Amino acid sequence: MNRAWLIELLLPGLYLIVALFLGLLVGNLGWWLVLALALTLARHLRELDRLERWLRNGRRRHPPQSWGVWGEVFEHYYRLQRRYYKRKKRLARVIHEFRESTAAMPDGSIVLDSEFRIKWFNDAARDTLRLSSQNDLGQSILNLLRSPDFMRYVRSGNYELPVYLMSPVDESRTLSARLIPYGREQYLLMIRDVTRLQRLQTMRRDFVANASHELRSPITVLSGYLESLESAGELGPDWDGPMAEMQAQCRRMTHLINDLLELSRLETEDAEASERARVEVPSLLARIVQSARIEDREAHEIDFEAEEGLDLVGEEGELHSAFSNLIINALRYTPSGGRIRVRWRSSADGGAVFEVQDEGIGIEEKHLPFITQRFYRVNSAHSRRQGGTGLGLAIVKHVLQRHRARLDVQSTVGKGSTFSCHFPAVRVRRIEVRAG
């Protein structure tokens, strides 16, 4: 028992002793005991009144002076008040620094609540979207940015990548918007004007497409002359090696041009792939695997499993390009005699998965985030030696994006890699396959 409680118990004890002494001395013991209890109760009521008035008058920093348990109560309340005051000042300072830092950012920043209503925005957001503190605070951001793409983005719950939309103020400008969840169901919406970047990307795509078209004709002419010279048989044996090398380089350039044109087309297509055409994936994969076996000349063992009746809706040509690129990559990077496993199966979420597993050289973890970038090579010498263009996985990425799918890569150096394409349920179509 601490000292405060000891003092608090001694006081009513003293009252009780005095009451007993006076009661025995002058009589009426009961009345003296009632008086002792009344004095004890009066003290507690007085201290409660002082506590209530002190709490009500929040501007008074120091607590009332008292002793015993009430002195401890006042002191504990005072310490709690001091801690709360310091925490409040620290929080106000953090909020002030946050608003100053976001206000200085060149990108628009908008704080949204759980219902996507605007709570605060910086100067850049005000200038970009013409926001007004008087009219727009408390309004839903969906009422201000009415782009269908942005509405789908907000309701999807997947905010890993930004969404691009037309500016509601100037239709000639393109905005990038990304939601960042934080706190308790709050969001920070980052708005950036990417008009100049989009124009530069368009110029790059146009240049690549035009250059590829211009290169196709001379490469075709060179290939034709080389084939004519080879078939004429007028060159001596000394030219067999150079002729084979020239033809191989022409084929490589042809593949590179075709991949550049395909990638340029995919990057130009902003909309999702059509959902009207049904693609019979098992038969499509069977044709790709058969073609790969012929070209591979049985250098590898290719295991193929496909779930019958599991189809997709989309662009068959694009899916053919993505699937074949993954299978060809597995063959290129797996030593002769290795096994390639190709699977097409349904997933637990109602979607579908295309999976290519190899026993190749594997990919270091540091390279995995970049392998879908154009011309990115983990091993440049090996890739060129095997005839790779460095565009295959970039094409795969864009095809999957147009079909709302995603690419997952698991790899161990020296053991092999597994490339998995996950298609959502909305892209999957099933038919019943009767036994027998």
Contacts in CASP RR format, 6 or more apart in sequence:
PFRMAT RR
TARGET T0000
AUTHOR 0000-0000-0000
METHOD contacts of the structure
MODEL  1
MNRAWLIELLLPGLYLIVALFLGLLVGNLGWWLVLALALTLARHLRELDR
LERWLRNGRRRHPPQSWGVWGEVFEHYYRLQRRYYKRKKRLARVIHEFRE
STAAMPDGSIVLDSEFRIKWFNDAARDTLRLSSQNDLGQSILNLLRSPDF
MRYVRSGNYELPVYLMSPVDESRTLSARLIPYGREQYLLMIRDVTRLQRL
QTMRRDFVANASHELRSPITVLSGYLESLESAGELGPDWDGPMAEMQAQC
RRMTHLINDLLELSRLETEDAEASERARVEVPSLLARIVQSARIEDREAH
EIDFEAEEGLDLVGEEGELHSAFSNLIINALRYTPSGGRIRVRWRSSADG
GAVFEVQDEGIGIEEKHLPFITQRFYRVNSAHSRRQGGTGLGLAIVKHVL
QRHRARLDVQSTVGKGSTFSCHFPAVRVRRIEVRAG
4 68 0 8 1.000
4 69 0 8 1.000
4 71 0 8 1.000
4 72 0 8 1.000
5 68 0 8 1.000
5 69 0 8 1.000
7 67 0 8 1.000
7 68 0 8 1.000
7 69 0 8 1.000
8 68 0 8 1.000
8 69 0 8 1.000
8 70 0 8 1.000
11 40 0 8 1.000
11 43 0 8 1.000
12 36 0 8 1.000
12 37 0 8 1.000
12 40 0 8 1.000
15 36 0 8 1.000
15 37 0 8 1.000
15 39 0 8 1.000
15 40 0 8 1.000
16 33 0 8 1.000
16 36 0 8 1.000
18 32 0 8 1.000
18 36 0 8 1.000
19 29 0 8 1.000
19 30 0 8 1.000
19 32 0 8 1.000
19 33 0 8 1.000
19 35 0 8 1.000
19 36 0 8 1.000
20 29 0 8 1.000
20 32 0 8 1.000
20 33 0 8 1.000
22 32 0 8 1.000
23 29 0 8 1.000
23 30 0 8 1.000
23 32 0 8 1.000
44 70 0 8 1.000
47 66 0 8 1.000
47 70 0 8 1.000
47 73 0 8 1.000
50 64 0 8 1.000
50 66 0 8 1.000
51 64 0 8 1.000
51 70 0 8 1.000
51 73 0 8 1.000
51 74 0 8 1.000
51 77 0 8 1.000
54 60 0 8 1.000
54 63 0 8 1.000
54 64 0 8 1.000
54 74 0 8 1.000
54 77 0 8 1.000
55 77 0 8 1.000
61 81 0 8 1.000
62 78 0 8 1.000
63 74 0 8 1.000
63 75 0 8 1.000
63 77 0 8 1.000
63 78 0 8 1.000
64 74 0 8 1.000
65 71 0 8 1.000
65 74 0 8 1.000
66 74 0 8 1.000
99 120 0 8 1.000
99 122 0 8 1.000
102 109 0 8 1.000
102 122 0 8 1.000
103 122 0 8 1.000
103 123 0 8 1.000
105 122 0 8 1.000
105 124 0 8 1.000
106 124 0 8 1.000
107 124 0 8 1.000
107 190 0 8 1.000
107 191 0 8 1.000
107 192 0 8 1.000
108 121 0 8 1.000
108 122 0 8 1.000
108 124 0 8 1.000
108 125 0 8 1.000
108 128 0 8 1.000
108 190 0 8 1.000
108 191 0 8 1.000
108 192 0 8 1.000
109 121 0 8 1.000
109 122 0 8 1.000
109 124 0 8 1.000
109 125 0 8 1.000
109 188 0 8 1.000
109 189 0 8 1.000
109 190 0 8 1.000
109 191 0 8 1.000
110 118 0 8 1.000
110 120 0 8 1.000
110 121 0 8 1.000
110 122 0 8 1.000
110 125 0 8 1.000
110 131 0 8 1.000
110 141 0 8 1.000
110 188 0 8 1.000
110 189 0 8 1.000
110 191 0 8 1.000
111 118 0 8 1.000
111 119 0 8 1.000
111 120 0 8 1.000
111 121 0 8 1.000
111 186 0 8 1.000
111 187 0 8 1.000
111 188 0 8 1.000
111 189 0 8 1.000
112 118 0 8 1.000
112 119 0 8 1.000
112 141 0 8 1.000
112 179 0 8 1.000
112 186 0 8 1.000
112 187 0 8 1.000
112 188 0 8 1.000
112 189 0 8 1.000
113 119 0 8 1.000
113 185 0 8 1.000
113 186 0 8 1.000
113 187 0 8 1.000
114 184 0 8 1.000
114 185 0 8 1.000
114 186 0 8 1.000
115 140 0 8 1.000
116 140 0 8 1.000
116 141 0 8 1.000
116 142 0 8 1.000
116 154 0 8 1.000
116 187 0 8 1.000
117 138 0 8 1.000
117 139 0 8 1.000
117 140 0 8 1.000
117 141 0 8 1.000
118 131 0 8 1.000
118 136 0 8 1.000
118 137 0 8 1.000
118 138 0 8 1.000
118 139 0 8 1.000
118 140 0 8 1.000
118 141 0 8 1.000
118 144 0 8 1.000
119 137 0 8 1.000
119 138 0 8 1.000
119 186 0 8 1.000
120 137 0 8 1.000
121 131 0 8 1.000
121 136 0 8 1.000
124 191 0 8 1.000
125 131 0 8 1.000
125 191 0 8 1.000
126 132 0 8 1.000
128 167 0 8 1.000
128 169 0 8 1.000
128 175 0 8 1.000
128 191 0 8 1.000
128 193 0 8 1.000
129 144 0 8 1.000
129 145 0 8 1.000
129 167 0 8 1.000
129 168 0 8 1.000
129 169 0 8 1.000
129 191 0 8 1.000
130 169 0 8 1.000
131 144 0 8 1.000
136 144 0 8 1.000
141 154 0 8 1.000
141 189 0 8 1.000
142 150 0 8 1.000
142 151 0 8 1.000
142 154 0 8 1.000
144 168 0 8 1.000
145 165 0 8 1.000
145 168 0 8 1.000
145 177 0 8 1.000
146 168 0 8 1.000
147 165 0 8 1.000
147 166 0 8 1.000
147 168 0 8 1.000
149 163 0 8 1.000
149 164 0 8 1.000
149 165 0 8 1.000
150 163 0 8 1.000
150 165 0 8 1.000
150 177 0 8 1.000
153 159 0 8 1.000
153 163 0 8 1.000
153 177 0 8 1.000
153 179 0 8 1.000
154 179 0 8 1.000
159 178 0 8 1.000
159 179 0 8 1.000
159 180 0 8 1.000
159 181 0 8 1.000
161 178 0 8 1.000
162 176 0 8 1.000
162 177 0 8 1.000
162 178 0 8 1.000
162 190 0 8 1.000
162 192 0 8 1.000
163 176 0 8 1.000
163 177 0 8 1.000
163 178 0 8 1.000
164 174 0 8 1.000
164 175 0 8 1.000
164 176 0 8 1.000
164 177 0 8 1.000
164 194 0 8 1.000
164 198 0 8 1.000
165 174 0 8 1.000
165 175 0 8 1.000
165 177 0 8 1.000
166 173 0 8 1.000
166 174 0 8 1.000
166 175 0 8 1.000
167 173 0 8 1.000
167 174 0 8 1.000
167 175 0 8 1.000
167 193 0 8 1.000
172 195 0 8 1.000
173 193 0 8 1.000
173 195 0 8 1.000
174 193 0 8 1.000
174 194 0 8 1.000
174 195 0 8 1.000
174 198 0 8 1.000
175 191 0 8 1.000
175 192 0 8 1.000
175 193 0 8 1.000
175 194 0 8 1.000
176 191 0 8 1.000
176 192 0 8 1.000
176 193 0 8 1.000
176 194 0 8 1.000
177 189 0 8 1.000
177 190 0 8 1.000
177 191 0 8 1.000
177 192 0 8 1.000
178 189 0 8 1.000
178 190 0 8 1.000
179 187 0 8 1.000
179 188 0 8 1.000
179 189 0 8 1.000
180 187 0 8 1.000
180 188 0 8 1.000
180 189 0 8 1.000
180 190 0 8 1.000
181 187 0 8 1.000
182 188 0 8 1.000
201 267 0 8 1.000
205 264 0 8 1.000
205 267 0 8 1.000
205 268 0 8 1.000
208 260 0 8 1.000
208 263 0 8 1.000
208 264 0 8 1.000
209 260 0 8 1.000
209 261 0 8 1.000
209 264 0 8 1.000
209 265 0 8 1.000
212 257 0 8 1.000
212 260 0 8 1.000
212 261 0 8 1.000
212 264 0 8 1.000
213 261 0 8 1.000
215 253 0 8 1.000
215 257 0 8 1.000
216 254 0 8 1.000
216 257 0 8 1.000
219 250 0 8 1.000
219 253 0 8 1.000
219 254 0 8 1.000
219 257 0 8 1.000
220 254 0 8 1.000
222 246 0 8 1.000
222 250 0 8 1.000
223 247 0 8 1.000
223 250 0 8 1.000
223 251 0 8 1.000
223 254 0 8 1.000
226 243 0 8 1.000
226 246 0 8 1.000
226 247 0 8 1.000
226 250 0 8 1.000
227 247 0 8 1.000
229 235 0 8 1.000
229 243 0 8 1.000
230 243 0 8 1.000
230 247 0 8 1.000
235 243 0 8 1.000
252 387 0 8 1.000
252 388 0 8 1.000
252 389 0 8 1.000
255 387 0 8 1.000
255 388 0 8 1.000
255 389 0 8 1.000
256 389 0 8 1.000
256 391 0 8 1.000
259 389 0 8 1.000
259 390 0 8 1.000
259 391 0 8 1.000
259 392 0 8 1.000
259 395 0 8 1.000
260 391 0 8 1.000
262 321 0 8 1.000
262 395 0 8 1.000
263 374 0 8 1.000
263 391 0 8 1.000
263 394 0 8 1.000
263 395 0 8 1.000
263 398 0 8 1.000
266 318 0 8 1.000
266 395 0 8 1.000
266 398 0 8 1.000
266 399 0 8 1.000
266 402 0 8 1.000
267 398 0 8 1.000
269 402 0 8 1.000
271 402 0 8 1.000
272 402 0 8 1.000
272 403 0 8 1.000
272 404 0 8 1.000
273 314 0 8 1.000
273 315 0 8 1.000
273 318 0 8 1.000
273 402 0 8 1.000
273 403 0 8 1.000
274 313 0 8 1.000
274 314 0 8 1.000
274 315 0 8 1.000
275 313 0 8 1.000
275 314 0 8 1.000
275 426 0 8 1.000
275 427 0 8 1.000
276 313 0 8 1.000
276 314 0 8 1.000
277 313 0 8 1.000
277 314 0 8 1.000
277 315 0 8 1.000
277 316 0 8 1.000
278 311 0 8 1.000
278 312 0 8 1.000
278 313 0 8 1.000
278 314 0 8 1.000
278 429 0 8 1.000
279 311 0 8 1.000
279 312 0 8 1.000
279 313 0 8 1.000
279 314 0 8 1.000
279 315 0 8 1.000
279 316 0 8 1.000
279 319 0 8 1.000
280 309 0 8 1.000
280 311 0 8 1.000
281 306 0 8 1.000
281 310 0 8 1.000
281 311 0 8 1.000
281 312 0 8 1.000
281 319 0 8 1.000
281 344 0 8 1.000
281 352 0 8 1.000
281 354 0 8 1.000
282 306 0 8 1.000
282 307 0 8 1.000
282 308 0 8 1.000
282 309 0 8 1.000
282 310 0 8 1.000
282 311 0 8 1.000
282 344 0 8 1.000
284 316 0 8 1.000
284 319 0 8 1.000
284 320 0 8 1.000
284 323 0 8 1.000
285 304 0 8 1.000
285 306 0 8 1.000
285 323 0 8 1.000
285 342 0 8 1.000
285 344 0 8 1.000
285 354 0 8 1.000
286 304 0 8 1.000
286 306 0 8 1.000
288 320 0 8 1.000
288 323 0 8 1.000
288 324 0 8 1.000
288 327 0 8 1.000
289 302 0 8 1.000
289 304 0 8 1.000
289 327 0 8 1.000
289 342 0 8 1.000
291 324 0 8 1.000
292 302 0 8 1.000
292 324 0 8 1.000
292 327 0 8 1.000
292 328 0 8 1.000
292 331 0 8 1.000
293 302 0 8 1.000
296 302 0 8 1.000
296 331 0 8 1.000
299 331 0 8 1.000
299 336 0 8 1.000
299 337 0 8 1.000
300 331 0 8 1.000
300 334 0 8 1.000
300 336 0 8 1.000
300 337 0 8 1.000
300 338 0 8 1.000
300 339 0 8 1.000
300 340 0 8 1.000
301 337 0 8 1.000
301 338 0 8 1.000
301 339 0 8 1.000
301 340 0 8 1.000
302 339 0 8 1.000
302 340 0 8 1.000
302 341 0 8 1.000
302 342 0 8 1.000
303 339 0 8 1.000
303 340 0 8 1.000
303 341 0 8 1.000
303 342 0 8 1.000
304 342 0 8 1.000
304 343 0 8 1.000
305 341 0 8 1.000
305 342 0 8 1.000
305 343 0 8 1.000
305 344 0 8 1.000
305 345 0 8 1.000
306 343 0 8 1.000
306 344 0 8 1.000
306 345 0 8 1.000
307 344 0 8 1.000
307 345 0 8 1.000
307 346 0 8 1.000
308 433 0 8 1.000
309 430 0 8 1.000
309 431 0 8 1.000
309 432 0 8 1.000
309 433 0 8 1.000
310 344 0 8 1.000
310 345 0 8 1.000
310 346 0 8 1.000
310 352 0 8 1.000
310 428 0 8 1.000
310 430 0 8 1.000
311 428 0 8 1.000
311 429 0 8 1.000
311 430 0 8 1.000
311 431 0 8 1.000
312 319 0 8 1.000
312 352 0 8 1.000
312 403 0 8 1.000
312 423 0 8 1.000
312 427 0 8 1.000
312 428 0 8 1.000
312 429 0 8 1.000
313 427 0 8 1.000
313 429 0 8 1.000
314 403 0 8 1.000
314 427 0 8 1.000
315 399 0 8 1.000
315 402 0 8 1.000
315 403 0 8 1.000
318 399 0 8 1.000
318 402 0 8 1.000
318 403 0 8 1.000
319 399 0 8 1.000
319 403 0 8 1.000
321 395 0 8 1.000
321 399 0 8 1.000
322 395 0 8 1.000
322 396 0 8 1.000
322 399 0 8 1.000
322 400 0 8 1.000
322 421 0 8 1.000
323 354 0 8 1.000
323 421 0 8 1.000
325 392 0 8 1.000
325 393 0 8 1.000
325 395 0 8 1.000
325 396 0 8 1.000
326 354 0 8 1.000
326 356 0 8 1.000
326 396 0 8 1.000
326 419 0 8 1.000
326 421 0 8 1.000
327 340 0 8 1.000
327 342 0 8 1.000
327 356 0 8 1.000
329 356 0 8 1.000
329 392 0 8 1.000
329 393 0 8 1.000
329 419 0 8 1.000
330 340 0 8 1.000
330 356 0 8 1.000
330 357 0 8 1.000
330 358 0 8 1.000
330 360 0 8 1.000
330 417 0 8 1.000
330 419 0 8 1.000
331 340 0 8 1.000
331 358 0 8 1.000
332 383 0 8 1.000
332 386 0 8 1.000
332 387 0 8 1.000
332 388 0 8 1.000
333 358 0 8 1.000
333 360 0 8 1.000
333 361 0 8 1.000
333 362 0 8 1.000
333 382 0 8 1.000
333 386 0 8 1.000
333 417 0 8 1.000
334 340 0 8 1.000
334 358 0 8 1.000
334 359 0 8 1.000
334 360 0 8 1.000
334 416 0 8 1.000
335 359 0 8 1.000
335 360 0 8 1.000
338 358 0 8 1.000
338 359 0 8 1.000
338 360 0 8 1.000
339 358 0 8 1.000
339 359 0 8 1.000
340 356 0 8 1.000
340 357 0 8 1.000
340 358 0 8 1.000
340 359 0 8 1.000
341 355 0 8 1.000
341 356 0 8 1.000
341 357 0 8 1.000
341 358 0 8 1.000
342 355 0 8 1.000
342 356 0 8 1.000
343 353 0 8 1.000
343 354 0 8 1.000
343 355 0 8 1.000
343 356 0 8 1.000
343 357 0 8 1.000
344 352 0 8 1.000
344 353 0 8 1.000
344 354 0 8 1.000
344 355 0 8 1.000
345 352 0 8 1.000
345 353 0 8 1.000
345 355 0 8 1.000
346 352 0 8 1.000
346 353 0 8 1.000
346 428 0 8 1.000
346 430 0 8 1.000
347 353 0 8 1.000
347 422 0 8 1.000
349 424 0 8 1.000
349 425 0 8 1.000
350 425 0 8 1.000
350 428 0 8 1.000
351 422 0 8 1.000
351 423 0 8 1.000
351 424 0 8 1.000
351 425 0 8 1.000
351 427 0 8 1.000
351 428 0 8 1.000
352 422 0 8 1.000
352 423 0 8 1.000
352 427 0 8 1.000
352 428 0 8 1.000
353 420 0 8 1.000
353 421 0 8 1.000
353 422 0 8 1.000
353 423 0 8 1.000
354 420 0 8 1.000
354 421 0 8 1.000
354 423 0 8 1.000
355 418 0 8 1.000
355 419 0 8 1.000
355 420 0 8 1.000
355 421 0 8 1.000
356 418 0 8 1.000
356 419 0 8 1.000
357 416 0 8 1.000
357 417 0 8 1.000
357 418 0 8 1.000
357 419 0 8 1.000
358 416 0 8 1.000
358 417 0 8 1.000
358 418 0 8 1.000
359 415 0 8 1.000
359 416 0 8 1.000
360 414 0 8 1.000
360 415 0 8 1.000
360 416 0 8 1.000
360 417 0 8 1.000
361 379 0 8 1.000
361 382 0 8 1.000
361 413 0 8 1.000
361 414 0 8 1.000
361 416 0 8 1.000
362 411 0 8 1.000
362 412 0 8 1.000
362 413 0 8 1.000
362 414 0 8 1.000
362 415 0 8 1.000
362 416 0 8 1.000
362 417 0 8 1.000
363 371 0 8 1.000
363 378 0 8 1.000
363 409 0 8 1.000
363 411 0 8 1.000
363 413 0 8 1.000
363 417 0 8 1.000
364 378 0 8 1.000
364 411 0 8 1.000
364 413 0 8 1.000
365 411 0 8 1.000
367 376 0 8 1.000
367 378 0 8 1.000
368 409 0 8 1.000
368 411 0 8 1.000
370 376 0 8 1.000
371 378 0 8 1.000
371 393 0 8 1.000
371 409 0 8 1.000
372 393 0 8 1.000
372 394 0 8 1.000
372 396 0 8 1.000
372 397 0 8 1.000
372 407 0 8 1.000
373 394 0 8 1.000
374 390 0 8 1.000
374 391 0 8 1.000
374 394 0 8 1.000
375 390 0 8 1.000
375 391 0 8 1.000
376 390 0 8 1.000
376 393 0 8 1.000
377 383 0 8 1.000
377 390 0 8 1.000
383 390 0 8 1.000
393 407 0 8 1.000
396 407 0 8 1.000
396 421 0 8 1.000
397 407 0 8 1.000
400 406 0 8 1.000
400 407 0 8 1.000
400 421 0 8 1.000
403 423 0 8 1.000
403 427 0 8 1.000
404 423 0 8 1.000
404 424 0 8 1.000
404 426 0 8 1.000
404 427 0 8 1.000
405 421 0 8 1.000
405 422 0 8 1.000
405 423 0 8 1.000
405 424 0 8 1.000
405 427 0 8 1.000
406 421 0 8 1.000
406 422 0 8 1.000
407 419 0 8 1.000
407 420 0 8 1.000
407 421 0 8 1.000
407 422 0 8 1.000
408 419 0 8 1.000
408 420 0 8 1.000
408 421 0 8 1.000
408 422 0 8 1.000
409 417 0 8 1.000
409 418 0 8 1.000
409 419 0 8 1.000
409 420 0 8 1.000
410 417 0 8 1.000
410 418 0 8 1.000
410 420 0 8 1.000
411 417 0 8 1.000
411 418 0 8 1.000
END
